[in-house]
Amino acid sequence: MGTIRNEIRRLRFEHGEMTQQQLAEKIHLTRQTVNAIEQGKYSPSLEAAFRIATVFGEPLERVFHYSSEE
Amino acid sequence: MSFREKTAWISLLSMAGIYGVYFWSVIKAGPQAGGFHSGKLLGTIIALVVVQVVLNIAVAIFAPNEAKAPRDERDKLIELRAMRFAYAGLATGIAFACFFGAFNPPIVFNTNALLFILVTAEIMRCACQIVQYRRGA
């Protein structure tokens, strides 16, 4: 099984210290879901991942990183 | 704690408490007691509906935005996993009920046993949702 890491926390900070609630409202998810994604406890759907990347104006691969464990 | 987790707690605790009282009274009456305890069951269902409606309204008052928001993809996934878990419990319970039903116990006992299995499956569903919300899932 691989792991998906993300840069959401850093990107939120770089975008005017956007709160989890503000991000959640922009991408139509709950704050708890944003928190779970940020902590790597929940992997978002592809659509949600694209919405997150769009909010930060970054390509998907600069927001989410996949590493496979051999 | 999210609004969805609170509603799962309300469902779990109210069902465990209110149906617990009902099943305890059925057990005390014994399997040979006549009738389906229909009065008690009706009272149980009414009490459950009232308690759940009141508590859910109370929770929604304190978090109106969360209450109005539709379930997101994680809520739906958690719900699906919980349903799968509860279905396994329900199917197992029904299989046991069919097996023991072959020994021809009184019909009132059988009906309450099926109700018990249904309530247990519902409690399992709520418990599974709570565990997943606690873990972050």
Backbone of each chain as ProteinMPNN parsed JSONL, in Angstrom:
{"seq_chain_A": "MGTIRNEIRRLRFEHGEMTQQQLAEKIHLTRQTVNAIEQGKYSPSLEAAFRIATVFGEPLERVFHYSSEE", "coords_chain_A": {"N_chain_A": [[0.83, -1.21, 0.0], [0.51, 2.21, -0.824], [1.35, 5.58, 0.245], [-0.293, 8.704, 0.631], [0.764, 11.892, 0.685], [0.419, 15.372, 1.547], [0.413, 18.92, 0.773], [-1.237, 20.701, 1.917], [-1.519, 22.11, 4.347], [0.726, 23.832, 4.379], [0.187, 25.271, 2.042], [-2.201, 26.508, 2.705], [-1.298, 28.239, 4.656], [0.361, 29.849, 3.133], [-1.494, 31.097, 1.599], [-2.668, 33.477, 2.739], [-3.055, 32.593, 5.362], [-5.263, 30.866, 5.334], [-8.14, 29.443, 6.769], [-9.108, 26.103, 7.845], [-11.843, 25.868, 7.714], [-12.551, 27.86, 5.871], [-11.331, 26.871, 3.561], [-12.728, 24.481, 3.365], [-15.319, 25.385, 2.801], [-14.931, 26.444, 0.275], [-14.454, 24.201, -1.279], [-16.577, 22.591, -0.936], [-16.68, 20.669, 1.15], [-16.685, 19.259, 4.495], [-15.328, 20.883, 7.454], [-14.152, 19.025, 9.102], [-13.522, 16.993, 7.342], [-11.618, 18.218, 5.715], [-9.634, 18.544, 7.632], [-9.078, 15.843, 8.173], [-8.054, 15.053, 5.69], [-5.806, 16.696, 5.526], [-4.263, 15.677, 7.608], [-3.627, 13.275, 6.581], [-5.287, 11.143, 7.045], [-7.469, 10.579, 5.584], [-8.038, 9.905, 2.21], [-8.807, 12.001, -0.384], [-11.418, 12.09, -2.936], [-10.752, 11.984, -6.477], [-11.91, 14.154, -7.744], [-12.345, 15.934, -5.598], [-9.713, 16.356, -4.869], [-8.748, 17.698, -7.132], [-10.294, 20.002, -6.922], [-9.262, 21.121, -4.586], [-6.622, 21.634, -5.392], [-7.156, 23.511, -7.387], [-8.162, 25.658, -5.91], [-5.841, 26.576, -4.683], [-4.437, 27.238, -6.887], [-2.555, 25.558, -8.012], [-0.832, 22.835, -9.694], [-2.031, 19.445, -9.531], [-0.069, 17.584, -8.701], [1.62, 19.082, -7.167], [0.342, 19.506, -4.896], [-0.526, 17.094, -3.836], [1.288, 14.147, -3.006], [2.363, 11.01, -4.026], [3.655, 8.097, -2.612], [5.001, 4.963, -3.082], [5.203, 2.014, -1.122], [7.466, -0.42, -1.161]], "CA_chain_A": [[0.0, 0.0, 0.0], [1.247, 3.463, -0.854], [0.824, 6.64, 1.107], [-0.493, 9.989, -0.037], [1.055, 13.045, 1.532], [-0.067, 16.592, 0.892], [1.003, 20.208, 1.177], [-2.382, 21.607, 2.15], [-1.274, 22.995, 5.491], [1.652, 24.878, 3.942], [-0.486, 26.11, 1.048], [-3.168, 27.359, 3.426], [-0.509, 29.283, 5.317], [0.848, 30.767, 2.094], [-2.641, 31.814, 1.011], [-3.276, 34.353, 3.733], [-3.427, 31.793, 6.537], [-6.631, 30.401, 5.131], [-8.526, 28.444, 7.779], [-9.68, 24.853, 7.306], [-13.258, 26.131, 7.441], [-12.629, 28.619, 4.612], [-11.022, 25.937, 2.473], [-13.843, 23.522, 3.288], [-16.447, 26.038, 2.125], [-14.603, 26.619, -1.153], [-14.429, 22.92, -2.009], [-17.828, 21.889, -0.598], [-16.473, 19.563, 2.091], [-16.785, 19.76, 5.872], [-14.03, 21.212, 8.053], [-13.579, 17.784, 9.636], [-12.949, 16.246, 6.221], [-10.372, 18.912, 5.356], [-8.67, 18.194, 8.687], [-8.681, 14.439, 7.968], [-7.199, 15.016, 4.492], [-4.543, 17.353, 5.883], [-3.493, 14.777, 8.481], [-3.358, 12.028, 5.859], [-6.148, 10.055, 7.528], [-8.481, 10.323, 4.558], [-7.624, 10.261, 0.85], [-9.984, 12.56, -1.068], [-11.699, 11.627, -4.299], [-9.976, 12.707, -7.488], [-12.588, 15.43, -7.973], [-12.059, 16.813, -4.451], [-8.288, 16.695, -4.952], [-8.624, 18.738, -8.164], [-10.894, 21.239, -6.393], [-8.289, 21.679, -3.628], [-5.509, 22.177, -6.182], [-7.65, 24.697, -8.09], [-8.252, 26.757, -4.934], [-4.496, 27.108, -4.454], [-3.834, 27.576, -8.179], [-1.372, 24.698, -8.197], [-1.151, 21.535, -10.306], [-2.356, 18.407, -8.541], [1.127, 16.906, -8.166], [2.321, 19.946, -6.198], [-0.464, 19.507, -3.661], [-0.524, 15.712, -3.329], [2.433, 13.319, -3.42], [2.149, 9.577, -3.767], [4.881, 7.291, -2.524], [4.657, 3.547, -2.905], [6.095, 1.278, -0.213], [7.732, -1.75, -1.747]], "C_chain_A": [[0.862, 1.256, 0.0], [0.648, 4.474, 0.112], [0.711, 7.934, 0.299], [-0.232, 11.101, 0.982], [0.542, 14.295, 0.811], [0.553, 17.839, 1.506], [-0.084, 21.209, 1.564], [-2.103, 22.602, 3.279], [-0.362, 24.178, 5.089], [0.964, 25.836, 2.97], [-1.537, 27.018, 1.695], [-2.441, 28.539, 4.054], [-0.056, 30.333, 4.301], [-0.278, 31.559, 1.429], [-3.381, 32.581, 2.121], [-3.755, 33.632, 4.968], [-4.912, 31.4, 6.489], [-6.979, 29.335, 6.178], [-9.06, 27.186, 7.093], [-11.135, 25.07, 6.922], [-13.423, 26.871, 6.11], [-12.351, 27.72, 3.42], [-12.194, 24.969, 2.258], [-15.026, 24.12, 2.521], [-16.19, 26.192, 0.623], [-14.712, 25.31, -1.937], [-15.63, 22.028, -1.665], [-17.585, 20.589, 0.188], [-16.64, 20.131, 3.498], [-15.382, 20.063, 6.407], [-13.348, 19.947, 8.571], [-12.925, 16.959, 8.526], [-11.639, 16.886, 5.765], [-9.278, 18.556, 6.363], [-8.159, 16.758, 8.501], [-7.764, 14.295, 6.753], [-5.809, 15.557, 4.844], [-3.654, 16.431, 6.725], [-3.169, 13.433, 7.826], [-4.197, 10.854, 6.321], [-7.211, 9.679, 6.503], [-7.947, 10.785, 3.202], [-8.839, 10.761, 0.085], [-10.212, 11.91, -2.425], [-10.865, 12.467, -5.263], [-10.573, 14.098, -7.718], [-12.281, 16.418, -6.844], [-10.598, 17.271, -4.484], [-8.068, 17.802, -5.987], [-9.197, 20.068, -7.66], [-9.931, 21.931, -5.429], [-7.14, 22.346, -4.389], [-5.927, 23.466, -6.888], [-7.728, 25.902, -7.15], [-6.888, 27.408, -4.734], [-3.788, 27.494, -5.756], [-2.574, 26.784, -8.472], [-1.778, 23.445, -8.965], [-1.295, 20.475, -9.213], [-1.112, 17.817, -7.874], [1.94, 17.781, -7.216], [1.538, 20.056, -4.89], [-0.427, 18.122, -3.015], [0.678, 14.953, -3.876], [2.135, 11.876, -3.048], [3.49, 8.876, -3.66], [4.481, 5.847, -2.249], [5.678, 2.882, -1.998], [6.267, -0.119, -0.751], [7.99, -2.761, -0.649]], "O_chain_A": [[1.836, 1.345, 0.748], [-0.406, 4.253, 0.708], [1.516, 8.207, -0.591], [-0.921, 11.219, 1.996], [0.269, 14.265, -0.389], [1.13, 17.812, 2.593], [0.138, 22.42, 1.538], [-2.418, 23.787, 3.169], [-0.633, 25.337, 5.405], [1.133, 27.053, 3.058], [-1.728, 28.159, 1.273], [-2.901, 29.679, 3.995], [-0.083, 31.535, 4.568], [-0.031, 32.573, 0.775], [-4.56, 32.346, 2.386], [-4.761, 34.02, 5.562], [-5.673, 31.574, 7.441], [-6.184, 28.43, 6.433], [-9.416, 27.209, 5.915], [-11.609, 24.524, 5.926], [-14.315, 26.556, 5.321], [-13.038, 27.789, 2.401], [-12.589, 24.685, 1.127], [-15.651, 23.448, 1.7], [-17.107, 26.085, -0.191], [-15.029, 25.32, -3.127], [-15.683, 20.862, -2.056], [-18.203, 19.558, -0.079], [-16.726, 21.347, 3.672], [-14.383, 19.568, 5.885], [-12.128, 19.81, 8.491], [-11.903, 16.309, 8.745], [-10.67, 16.188, 5.465], [-8.135, 18.299, 5.984], [-6.967, 16.49, 8.652], [-6.813, 13.514, 6.777], [-4.786, 14.961, 4.509], [-2.434, 16.417, 6.561], [-2.526, 12.571, 8.426], [-3.872, 9.702, 6.034], [-7.78, 8.588, 6.556], [-7.465, 11.91, 3.063], [-9.808, 10.02, -0.081], [-9.323, 11.268, -2.985], [-10.343, 13.522, -4.901], [-9.851, 15.084, -7.865], [-11.993, 17.589, -7.094], [-10.287, 18.42, -4.168], [-7.296, 18.732, -5.751], [-8.645, 21.132, -7.941], [-9.794, 23.154, -5.441], [-6.737, 23.467, -4.076], [-5.139, 24.408, -6.977], [-7.403, 27.025, -7.537], [-6.783, 28.63, -4.627], [-2.672, 28.015, -5.729], [-1.643, 27.284, -9.102], [-2.935, 23.029, -8.902], [-0.746, 20.608, -8.119], [-1.088, 17.58, -6.667], [2.842, 17.291, -6.537], [2.015, 20.627, -3.91], [-0.309, 18.0, -1.795], [1.042, 15.092, -5.044], [1.72, 11.564, -1.932], [4.357, 9.043, -4.518], [3.731, 5.553, -1.318], [6.875, 3.153, -2.094], [5.321, -0.906, -0.79], [8.233, -3.934, -0.935]]}, "seq_chain_B": "MSFREKTAWISLLSMAGIYGVYFWSVIKAGPQAGGFHSGKLLGTIIALVVVQVVLNIAVAIFAPNEAKAPRDERDKLIELRAMRFAYAGLATGIAFACFFGAFNPPIVFNTNALLFILVTAEIMRCACQIVQYRRGA", "coords_chain_B": {"N_chain_B": [[-16.183, 17.722, 17.85], [-18.034, 16.477, 15.142], [-21.188, 17.417, 13.542], [-22.443, 15.212, 12.365], [-21.298, 13.097, 13.749], [-22.272, 13.592, 16.287], [-25.022, 13.157, 15.865], [-24.939, 10.454, 15.347], [-24.126, 9.468, 17.824], [-26.385, 10.208, 19.314], [-28.356, 8.574, 18.151], [-27.306, 6.028, 18.73], [-27.123, 5.958, 21.614], [-29.748, 6.56, 22.395], [-31.204, 4.463, 21.235], [-29.982, 2.216, 22.415], [-30.56, 2.696, 25.11], [-33.438, 3.06, 25.271], [-34.591, 0.886, 23.807], [-33.302, -1.009, 25.275], [-34.601, -0.951, 27.753], [-37.1, -1.878, 26.915], [-36.509, -4.511, 25.938], [-35.523, -5.637, 28.235], [-37.819, -5.728, 29.808], [-39.283, -7.552, 28.319], [-37.715, -9.836, 28.563], [-37.905, -10.222, 31.289], [-40.598, -10.799, 31.499], [-40.636, -13.25, 30.312], [-40.454, -15.972, 27.891], [-42.836, -17.29, 27.628], [-44.862, -15.538, 28.087], [-47.938, -14.132, 27.12], [-49.113, -12.493, 24.067], [-47.786, -9.694, 22.137], [-46.537, -7.738, 23.481], [-47.454, -5.32, 22.585], [-48.32, -2.786, 23.377], [-46.21, -1.882, 24.965], [-44.212, -1.894, 23.05], [-45.122, -0.005, 21.213], [-45.064, 2.254, 22.848], [-42.323, 2.347, 23.253], [-41.346, 2.902, 20.672], [-42.507, 5.404, 20.198], [-41.324, 6.882, 22.281], [-38.67, 6.721, 21.48], [-38.671, 8.091, 19.012], [-39.463, 10.666, 19.874], [-37.382, 11.366, 21.68], [-35.142, 11.267, 19.956], [-35.808, 13.201, 18.001], [-36.019, 15.554, 19.559], [-33.402, 15.751, 20.686], [-31.821, 15.853, 18.344], [-32.737, 18.244, 17.217], [-31.899, 19.997, 19.207], [-29.099, 19.744, 19.003], [-28.773, 20.664, 16.398], [-29.495, 23.328, 16.692], [-27.332, 24.419, 18.017], [-25.356, 24.137, 16.108], [-26.04, 25.317, 13.45], [-25.164, 25.744, 10.775], [-23.637, 23.472, 10.11], [-25.61, 21.565, 10.389], [-27.313, 22.176, 8.298], [-25.737, 21.723, 6.11], [-25.084, 19.533, 3.357], [-24.285, 15.975, 3.388], [-20.872, 15.205, 2.986], [-18.341, 13.695, 0.776], [-16.759, 12.076, 2.465], [-18.414, 11.628, 4.671], [-20.366, 10.111, 3.393], [-18.899, 7.869, 2.632], [-18.154, 6.846, 5.118], [-20.678, 6.226, 6.071], [-21.423, 4.236, 4.248], [-19.526, 2.224, 4.826], [-20.242, 1.683, 7.444], [-22.806, 0.698, 7.058], [-22.257, -1.659, 5.685], [-20.899, -3.082, 7.651], [-22.932, -3.288, 9.572], [-24.76, -4.761, 8.129], [-23.51, -7.234, 7.952], [-23.692, -8.03, 10.599], [-26.473, -8.108, 10.844], [-27.176, -10.108, 8.976], [-25.862, -12.317, 10.095], [-27.197, -12.499, 12.537], [-29.823, -13.035, 11.659], [-29.408, -15.504, 10.477], [-28.815, -17.051, 12.736], [-31.273, -16.769, 14.047], [-32.959, -18.121, 12.277], [-31.93, -20.671, 12.531], [-32.371, -21.276, 15.288], [-35.072, -20.911, 15.256], [-35.994, -23.182, 14.134], [-36.363, -24.891, 16.188], [-38.807, -24.372, 17.095], [-39.788, -22.242, 18.965], [-42.011, -20.163, 21.028], [-44.022, -17.971, 19.028], [-44.055, -15.264, 19.726], [-41.676, -14.922, 21.012], [-39.883, -15.371, 18.965], [-40.474, -13.178, 17.256], [-39.714, -11.005, 18.836], [-37.045, -11.638, 19.03], [-36.189, -11.234, 16.415], [-36.645, -8.497, 16.222], [-34.809, -7.656, 18.119], [-32.426, -8.364, 16.839], [-32.519, -6.65, 14.642], [-32.406, -4.128, 15.922], [-29.937, -4.377, 17.163], [-28.267, -4.507, 14.918], [-28.632, -1.947, 13.926], [-27.565, -0.445, 16.009], [-24.952, -1.324, 15.809], [-24.309, -0.155, 13.358], [-24.36, 2.604, 13.977], [-22.345, 2.645, 15.922], [-20.132, 1.893, 14.429], [-19.936, 4.065, 12.689], [-19.294, 6.081, 14.533], [-16.805, 5.204, 15.509], [-15.266, 5.439, 13.174], [-15.44, 8.209, 12.691], [-14.123, 9.099, 14.981], [-11.556, 8.101, 14.533], [-10.844, 9.572, 12.407], [-10.872, 8.655, 9.859]], "CA_chain_B": [[-17.038, 16.623, 17.354], [-18.858, 16.967, 14.035], [-22.634, 17.26, 13.683], [-22.793, 13.833, 11.993], [-20.888, 12.206, 14.84], [-23.225, 13.812, 17.384], [-26.292, 12.482, 15.557], [-24.701, 9.009, 15.503], [-24.162, 9.228, 19.277], [-27.784, 10.321, 19.757], [-29.047, 7.354, 17.709], [-26.776, 4.864, 19.457], [-27.474, 5.978, 23.031], [-31.203, 6.501, 22.574], [-31.67, 3.104, 20.915], [-29.493, 1.286, 23.442], [-31.275, 2.962, 26.359], [-34.894, 2.873, 25.204], [-34.859, -0.515, 23.474], [-32.791, -1.804, 26.395], [-35.695, -1.047, 28.728], [-38.133, -2.742, 26.324], [-36.08, -5.921, 25.906], [-35.414, -6.1, 29.622], [-39.173, -6.062, 30.256], [-39.672, -8.77, 27.595], [-36.973, -10.951, 29.172], [-38.483, -10.447, 32.63], [-41.913, -11.434, 31.334], [-40.391, -14.636, 29.909], [-40.915, -16.307, 26.537], [-44.18, -17.862, 27.631], [-45.855, -14.478, 28.286], [-48.782, -13.992, 25.931], [-49.148, -11.193, 23.395], [-46.546, -9.211, 21.538], [-46.136, -6.542, 24.228], [-47.64, -4.275, 21.577], [-48.392, -1.488, 24.054], [-44.84, -1.51, 25.357], [-43.432, -1.63, 21.836], [-45.595, 1.283, 20.687], [-44.502, 3.271, 23.75], [-40.877, 2.389, 22.998], [-41.113, 3.579, 19.39], [-42.859, 6.827, 20.375], [-40.273, 7.48, 23.124], [-37.453, 6.814, 20.667], [-38.856, 9.174, 18.032], [-39.477, 11.949, 20.593], [-36.024, 11.638, 22.197], [-34.225, 11.548, 18.84], [-36.169, 14.483, 17.376], [-35.663, 16.647, 20.484], [-31.942, 15.872, 20.791], [-31.274, 16.302, 17.056], [-33.056, 19.677, 17.085], [-31.015, 20.707, 20.147], [-27.75, 19.755, 18.416], [-28.822, 21.521, 15.199], [-29.573, 24.731, 17.121], [-25.977, 24.868, 18.371], [-24.489, 24.105, 14.916], [-26.999, 25.396, 12.329], [-24.522, 25.63, 9.457], [-23.288, 22.057, 9.909], [-26.858, 20.812, 10.261], [-27.89, 22.446, 6.971], [-24.816, 21.265, 5.052], [-25.287, 18.131, 2.946], [-23.173, 15.064, 3.695], [-19.826, 15.243, 1.956], [-17.914, 12.366, 0.306], [-16.256, 11.279, 3.595], [-19.6, 11.207, 5.432], [-21.025, 9.038, 2.631], [-18.04, 6.684, 2.708], [-18.295, 6.327, 6.487], [-22.015, 5.638, 6.149], [-21.408, 2.976, 3.485], [-18.76, 1.221, 5.591], [-21.046, 1.321, 8.617], [-23.92, -0.13, 6.574], [-21.688, -2.97, 5.361], [-20.616, -3.711, 8.948], [-24.213, -3.614, 10.191], [-25.392, -5.826, 7.337], [-22.882, -8.495, 8.357], [-24.31, -8.367, 11.889], [-27.875, -8.442, 10.594], [-27.227, -11.41, 8.297], [-25.472, -13.333, 11.077], [-28.302, -12.603, 13.493], [-30.959, -13.695, 11.002], [-29.039, -16.914, 10.31], [-29.006, -17.665, 14.061], [-32.716, -16.799, 14.323], [-33.521, -19.204, 11.456], [-31.48, -21.932, 13.119], [-33.087, -21.519, 16.541], [-36.502, -20.96, 14.928], [-36.316, -24.562, 13.772], [-36.753, -25.611, 17.411], [-40.196, -24.02, 17.333], [-40.128, -21.502, 20.181], [-43.243, -19.391, 20.835], [-43.886, -16.972, 17.967], [-43.785, -13.949, 20.302], [-40.245, -14.9, 21.289], [-39.246, -15.227, 17.652], [-40.662, -11.819, 16.754], [-38.842, -10.13, 19.624], [-35.661, -11.959, 18.68], [-35.919, -10.541, 15.144], [-36.557, -7.069, 16.543], [-33.532, -7.479, 18.816], [-31.369, -8.439, 15.814], [-32.62, -5.411, 13.865], [-31.919, -3.026, 16.765], [-28.493, -4.598, 17.34], [-27.615, -4.111, 13.657], [-28.688, -0.474, 13.858], [-26.586, 0.042, 16.996], [-23.635, -1.596, 15.199], [-24.099, 0.858, 12.308], [-24.017, 3.873, 14.64], [-21.048, 2.471, 16.591], [-19.104, 1.878, 13.384], [-19.798, 5.455, 12.24], [-18.602, 6.837, 15.588], [-15.39, 4.773, 15.517], [-14.597, 6.025, 12.004], [-15.296, 9.648, 12.902], [-13.084, 9.266, 16.007], [-10.246, 7.811, 13.925], [-10.561, 10.535, 11.338], [-11.23, 7.873, 8.668]], "C_chain_B": [[-17.981, 17.162, 16.28], [-20.347, 16.7, 14.301], [-23.049, 15.815, 13.4], [-22.419, 12.849, 13.102], [-21.858, 12.352, 16.019], [-24.544, 13.083, 17.121], [-26.143, 10.96, 15.685], [-24.718, 8.626, 16.984], [-25.594, 9.242, 19.799], [-28.535, 9.039, 19.394], [-28.602, 6.156, 18.541], [-27.29, 4.839, 20.898], [-28.981, 5.871, 23.248], [-31.733, 5.099, 22.285], [-31.246, 2.108, 21.992], [-30.3, 1.455, 24.73], [-32.743, 2.563, 26.288], [-35.254, 1.438, 24.821], [-34.345, -1.441, 24.564], [-33.869, -2.024, 27.445], [-36.777, -2.003, 28.208], [-37.724, -4.213, 26.392], [-35.918, -6.49, 27.313], [-36.799, -6.519, 30.143], [-39.673, -7.341, 29.58], [-39.001, -9.991, 28.232], [-37.571, -11.283, 30.542], [-39.824, -11.16, 32.545], [-41.765, -12.903, 30.931], [-40.976, -14.955, 28.558], [-42.344, -16.843, 26.508], [-45.27, -16.8, 27.796], [-46.642, -14.254, 26.999], [-48.681, -12.609, 25.326], [-47.779, -10.761, 22.911], [-46.036, -7.973, 22.278], [-46.354, -5.317, 23.336], [-47.714, -2.885, 22.197], [-47.014, -0.981, 24.407], [-44.021, -1.118, 24.123], [-43.827, -0.281, 21.228], [-45.024, 2.429, 21.524], [-43.01, 3.457, 23.508], [-40.581, 3.189, 21.73], [-41.41, 5.081, 19.515], [-41.772, 7.54, 21.191], [-38.999, 7.702, 22.316], [-37.535, 7.985, 19.688], [-38.769, 10.535, 18.733], [-38.069, 12.322, 21.055], [-35.08, 12.023, 21.056], [-34.525, 12.893, 18.185], [-35.72, 15.642, 18.264], [-34.147, 16.852, 20.527], [-31.308, 16.347, 19.477], [-31.552, 17.786, 16.813], [-32.12, 20.488, 17.984], [-29.602, 20.819, 19.578], [-27.711, 20.698, 17.209], [-28.873, 22.999, 15.567], [-28.172, 25.275, 17.417], [-25.005, 24.846, 17.18], [-25.362, 24.171, 13.665], [-26.364, 25.215, 10.953], [-24.18, 24.185, 9.127], [-24.537, 21.22, 9.665], [-27.458, 20.97, 8.869], [-27.032, 21.851, 5.854], [-25.097, 19.814, 4.67], [-24.082, 17.282, 3.324], [-22.124, 15.173, 2.592], [-19.351, 13.813, 1.651], [-17.423, 11.471, 1.447], [-17.416, 10.775, 4.452], [-20.269, 10.018, 4.729], [-20.215, 7.748, 2.697], [-18.165, 6.021, 4.084], [-19.643, 5.62, 6.637], [-22.06, 4.288, 5.422], [-20.666, 1.863, 4.227], [-19.579, 0.736, 6.781], [-22.212, 0.415, 8.216], [-23.432, -1.553, 6.271], [-21.441, -3.766, 6.644], [-21.93, -4.171, 9.596], [-24.914, -4.751, 9.442], [-24.824, -7.188, 7.714], [-23.493, -8.964, 9.68], [-25.748, -8.821, 11.715], [-27.999, -9.836, 9.971], [-26.872, -12.54, 9.257], [-26.611, -13.581, 12.061], [-29.487, -13.34, 12.907], [-30.664, -15.186, 10.815], [-29.225, -17.673, 11.627], [-30.495, -17.813, 14.365], [-33.385, -17.926, 13.534], [-33.173, -20.561, 12.078], [-32.279, -22.254, 14.387], [-34.597, -21.573, 16.326], [-36.948, -22.377, 14.585], [-36.742, -25.372, 14.988], [-38.134, -25.186, 17.913], [-40.466, -23.334, 18.685], [-41.432, -20.727, 19.969], [-43.019, -18.254, 19.842], [-43.54, -15.596, 18.518], [-42.292, -13.815, 20.6], [-39.466, -14.684, 19.991], [-39.309, -13.8, 17.135], [-39.768, -10.843, 17.516], [-37.369, -10.39, 19.326], [-35.273, -11.248, 17.386], [-35.783, -9.036, 15.367], [-35.228, -6.763, 17.222], [-32.368, -7.469, 17.813], [-31.333, -7.141, 15.002], [-32.044, -4.226, 14.651], [-30.41, -3.141, 16.958], [-27.725, -4.163, 16.088], [-27.567, -2.591, 13.53], [-27.678, 0.148, 14.831], [-25.161, -0.179, 16.46], [-23.301, -0.543, 14.142], [-23.648, 2.19, 12.929], [-22.628, 3.785, 15.276], [-19.909, 2.522, 15.575], [-18.867, 3.296, 12.852], [-18.974, 6.258, 13.253], [-17.11, 6.496, 15.602], [-14.639, 5.419, 14.353], [-14.424, 7.53, 12.142], [-14.207, 9.938, 13.932], [-11.689, 9.087, 15.412], [-9.86, 8.835, 12.866], [-10.903, 9.967, 9.97], [-11.149, 8.634, 7.374]], "O_chain_B": [[-18.645, 18.179, 16.482], [-20.714, 15.887, 15.149], [-23.896, 15.257, 14.097], [-23.142, 11.886, 13.358], [-22.219, 11.367, 16.664], [-25.115, 12.471, 18.023], [-27.081, 10.264, 16.076], [-25.259, 7.584, 17.353], [-25.977, 8.405, 20.616], [-29.259, 8.482, 20.219], [-29.428, 5.368, 19.0], [-27.826, 3.828, 21.353], [-29.439, 5.184, 24.161], [-32.605, 4.6, 22.998], [-32.035, 1.269, 22.426], [-30.678, 0.469, 25.363], [-33.235, 1.82, 27.138], [-36.129, 0.835, 25.442], [-34.881, -2.531, 24.761], [-34.036, -3.128, 27.963], [-37.302, -2.827, 28.957], [-38.496, -5.058, 26.845], [-36.148, -7.677, 27.546], [-36.932, -7.532, 30.83], [-40.4, -8.124, 30.191], [-39.627, -11.035, 28.417], [-37.724, -12.449, 30.907], [-40.156, -12.0, 33.381], [-42.662, -13.709, 31.179], [-41.905, -14.28, 28.114], [-42.984, -16.842, 25.457], [-46.456, -17.102, 27.665], [-46.063, -14.196, 25.914], [-48.225, -11.666, 25.973], [-46.758, -11.372, 23.229], [-45.194, -7.243, 21.756], [-45.542, -4.392, 23.33], [-47.228, -1.916, 21.614], [-46.683, 0.184, 24.186], [-43.252, -0.157, 24.143], [-42.971, 0.485, 20.786], [-44.562, 3.436, 20.988], [-42.496, 4.575, 23.551], [-39.689, 4.037, 21.709], [-40.663, 5.917, 19.006], [-41.351, 8.646, 20.852], [-38.336, 8.73, 22.446], [-36.593, 8.767, 19.554], [-38.091, 11.444, 18.254], [-37.617, 13.449, 20.851], [-34.315, 12.981, 21.169], [-33.607, 13.641, 17.852], [-35.112, 16.599, 17.782], [-33.662, 17.979, 20.419], [-30.371, 17.146, 19.491], [-30.709, 18.5, 16.27], [-31.611, 21.534, 17.579], [-28.981, 21.879, 19.665], [-26.745, 21.437, 17.018], [-28.35, 23.837, 14.832], [-27.862, 26.428, 17.115], [-23.945, 25.47, 17.24], [-25.427, 23.207, 12.902], [-26.96, 24.6, 10.068], [-24.402, 23.726, 8.007], [-24.535, 20.294, 8.854], [-28.038, 20.032, 8.321], [-27.54, 21.517, 4.784], [-25.321, 18.968, 5.536], [-22.99, 17.804, 3.553], [-22.458, 15.226, 1.408], [-19.885, 12.845, 2.193], [-17.633, 10.258, 1.418], [-17.405, 9.632, 4.907], [-20.682, 9.052, 5.372], [-20.781, 6.661, 2.806], [-18.268, 4.799, 4.194], [-19.735, 4.556, 7.249], [-22.653, 3.326, 5.91], [-21.11, 0.716, 4.256], [-19.609, -0.455, 7.089], [-22.563, -0.517, 8.94], [-24.121, -2.528, 6.569], [-21.732, -4.96, 6.717], [-22.029, -5.289, 10.101], [-25.576, -5.593, 10.049], [-25.555, -8.175, 7.788], [-23.773, -10.149, 9.857], [-26.193, -9.782, 12.343], [-28.829, -10.641, 10.394], [-27.504, -13.596, 9.239], [-26.942, -14.724, 12.374], [-30.094, -14.178, 13.574], [-31.55, -16.026, 10.972], [-29.729, -18.796, 11.637], [-30.932, -18.845, 14.876], [-34.271, -18.607, 14.05], [-34.004, -21.467, 12.141], [-32.796, -23.36, 14.54], [-35.319, -22.196, 17.104], [-38.119, -22.727, 14.726], [-37.396, -26.407, 14.857], [-38.57, -25.578, 18.996], [-41.295, -23.811, 19.46], [-41.913, -20.641, 18.839], [-41.949, -17.646, 19.82], [-42.82, -14.834, 17.873], [-41.716, -12.737, 20.459], [-38.513, -13.907, 19.943], [-38.317, -13.271, 16.635], [-39.143, -9.965, 16.921], [-36.548, -9.474, 19.366], [-34.166, -10.722, 17.268], [-34.92, -8.385, 14.778], [-34.596, -5.744, 16.941], [-31.443, -6.665, 17.93], [-30.264, -6.605, 14.713], [-31.286, -3.422, 14.107], [-29.691, -2.142, 16.922], [-26.672, -3.533, 16.182], [-26.57, -2.028, 13.078], [-27.023, 1.14, 14.511], [-24.283, 0.666, 16.635], [-22.16, -0.093, 14.039], [-22.69, 2.814, 12.472], [-21.833, 4.721, 15.186], [-18.86, 3.115, 15.827], [-17.727, 3.68, 12.594], [-18.077, 7.014, 12.88], [-16.261, 7.383, 15.696], [-13.514, 5.891, 14.519], [-13.389, 8.076, 11.759], [-13.454, 10.9, 13.786], [-10.761, 9.825, 15.743], [-8.695, 8.945, 12.482], [-11.191, 10.713, 9.034], [-11.427, 8.078, 6.311]]}, "name": "protein", "num_of_chains": 2, "seq": "MGTIRNEIRRLRFEHGEMTQQQLAEKIHLTRQTVNAIEQGKYSPSLEAAFRIATVFGEPLERVFHYSSEEMSFREKTAWISLLSMAGIYGVYFWSVIKAGPQAGGFHSGKLLGTIIALVVVQVVLNIAVAIFAPNEAKAPRDERDKLIELRAMRFAYAGLATGIAFACFFGAFNPPIVFNTNALLFILVTAEIMRCACQIVQYRRGA"}
